[in-house]
Amino acid sequence: MSNMEKERSELLTEESEQINWTKKHLLDIDDFSKAEFDLVLKTASAMKEILSRPIKKVPALRGKTIATLFYEPSTRTRGSFELAAKNLSADVINLTPASSSIVKGESLIDTLHTLQAMGVNAVVIRHSMAGAPYLAAKHARASIINAGDGWHAHPTQALLDMYTVYEQKKRLKDLKVVILGDSRHSRVARSNILGFTGVGAKVTLCGPLTLLPPSINYKYHPYPGIEIEPDIQKALNGADVVMVLRLQKERQHSGLMPDIREYKNHYQLNRQRFALAKPDAMLMHPGPVNENVEIEPELIRCPASVIDRQVANGIAVRMALLYLVIGGKNDEI
Ligand code: CP
């Protein structure tokens, strides 16, 4: 794959010399080495080149079948996995509880066995229960890809976010990445913390203390190596990347925040606050956006916003992951 050989990235360290992909499943990125992050980003770059062609299709996964099994709603993740699989010439089956025998009480394990009997090579799972993809991986011959499990992890979102930053900044190390909002309940936040710190970026979490990772004192928290800063002005000062999280409206009734108006007063990203970040700062949001809640509507598609690019890059990154997980290791793309 000649594009993968192009210019060595600043992400690389000595550890990151050429490696082969060895993971059967993609459940989390908590065990990724820098070299594995690097391989995903480089493979995604090659996939992005394919997406720039008039015909965005290559035969890399011809003859393979991929199932998407989404127990929770999704627009971006499910749609981009389907497009990614089709761009690589795989066949795709899409299952949701409402449109499958899950609605009749079929268990996750039974559904997996059924998909395997049909010969699927990979199952992309989203589930409201943290750990569901791990259970699936224990029972599956097929590769399992975690498309979001409860509050736990959303590894492919973090990888596409990292790719989007890397594509623009040409590096990840030492960048100040501010994650703004409800990081306590966010699988996106958890995976991005692991991803960005894993390649040497400096992550700051900002939000009301009740929506930050649980701790007695915010200086002591479960994520070593990151900063927790409840003061939005201090947090945004000098940021290279501002990643706004969706405010999960159910939190409003759980006693963890007073009300939306109060949240907006203190934590909505607006133009004045975003101006505290560096002049070339990137504005990100994993989507879906609650307009005029966590972010001022004018900012959503402002010049600094890469929200739509995150979605587009999601296809390239998911192509890369499908290719790495179930493609022939030495196949040409
Ligand atoms: N960011 C994200 O996971 O979006 P969807 O819920 O639309 O897949």
Residues whose N, C-alpha, C, O or C-beta is under 5 A from the ligand:
A	BS01	CP	P73 S74 T75 R76 T77 R78 P286 G287 P288
